Structure formats: C-alpha cells, structure tokens
Amino acid sequence: MSIRNFIPNGLTCLNLLFGCVALIAIFDGRYDEAIYYVILSGVADFFDGFAARMLKATSNIGKDLDSLADLVSFGVVPAFVMFKMIEAHSSSSYMPYLGLGIAIFSALRLAKFNNDERQSDTFYGLPVPANALLICALPFLAKEPFFVDLLSKDWVLVAISILMSFLLVSDVKLLALKFANFGWKGNEARYLVMVISLIAIATFQVIALPFVILFYFVASIFTNMLSN
C-alpha cells in the first residue's frame, strides 16, 4: 500500500476505532457518551474522503473499508443507543430489539449509496452520519424538562426508530456537504447550513444536534425546490 493510500485508509480505520470505543461505552452502560465518539468518527470520516480526493488516492478497497467503518460507527452504534433507551423505558422484553432496525437500514443506505451514481454530488436519503448524530443526541435531549416525558415513552422511541430508518432509505434528495472547491459560488447553501449549524451547536451544545439535522433536512428540500 502506497503512502497516498495509507493516509485516507488510516483515517477510515480511525473512524472504525472510535465506533468500537463507542460500543464499549454503551455496553458499560454509558450510552450517553457515544455521541462524542460518533462526532470523532464523523471528523475522521470527513477527512478520509477529503484526503482521498486531494491525494487522488481513491480505491475499491478504500471505498469498501469506508462503508464497513461507517456501518459500525454510524449504524450499529446508534442502533444500540436506541436499544438501551427503549430498554430503559419499556416493560416489554421484545420492544428494544426494534431499535436495532437502525443498523439494518443503515446497511441498506450504505449499499444504496455505493451503487447509486446519482449520489456523487448529492444525497438520496438521510446520510448515516446525520442519523447517528440525531439518535445519539437523544439521551441528552431526554434530560431536558420539555422532552423528558416524551422521550421516556417506549412507543415514541420506537416511532423515532421507524421514521429514521425510513428516511435512511428514502429517495428524498438532500444536500451533500461535499466541496469540489471552497469558493462561495455553487456552495452558498452548504455554507449557510454549516454556519447556522455551528452557531446552534456552539450555543446549545449536544442537545442542538437533533434540531440541526432537522434543519439540514428541511433546508435541503427547500434548496432543491428553488433549483428546480
């Protein structure tokens, strides 16, 4: 393996490592910590793609490795977070397993992405990192007075799992935060989404993430409507 391939693939492995650490935290009962490792996985995932494009080091192995790492960090991790949340609030021994559907639909989303030529500069369906951030932020949102009752109901958590699973494999066209260049022209919507999201996260921290993902979803649909 050349050094050019080693750099992006090494970052992909770092993504996978953070996902594994997140799973350890969940198994230890610290599932509210998973969000921090998912964020680190997201950073590694962003820079592995960026490095591959800059170094012209794309490969089939790197593509497959990226999907495998993403499935763990952004599919299995949020699935187990949801499993733990439902388990904590349900008298049913079966209902928590419905949360694991997130991992299955994340795998379907990744397979769809890898074989869909339309998704080079846009997304069809919610990206798995966005879904993972939303799900893994729910334990923090559940501590807020306004949401504590709502997110302590097992059927609400199951409904969220089903809705997010559907959005993962839906054919809704969404904005891809990929930059062919860093100029303003052609990237206006991307910069707007990123700036507003960063301000919201800086102000409200982790609990802002579900609303940031919702804003990204709505802004993408609105942007697509304007471009048609």
MOUR-V207533 format. One record per helix or strand. SS is the DSSP state (H for helix, E for strand). FROM is the first residue (numbers start at 1). TO is the last residue. Records with the same first field share a line. If there is no record, write none. Layout:
SS = FROM-TO / FROM-TO
//
This chain:
H = 3-27 / 31-55 / 60-89 / 95-114 / 117-120 / 128-141 / 145-148 / 150-152 / 154-169 / 188-227
E = 122-124 / 173-175
//
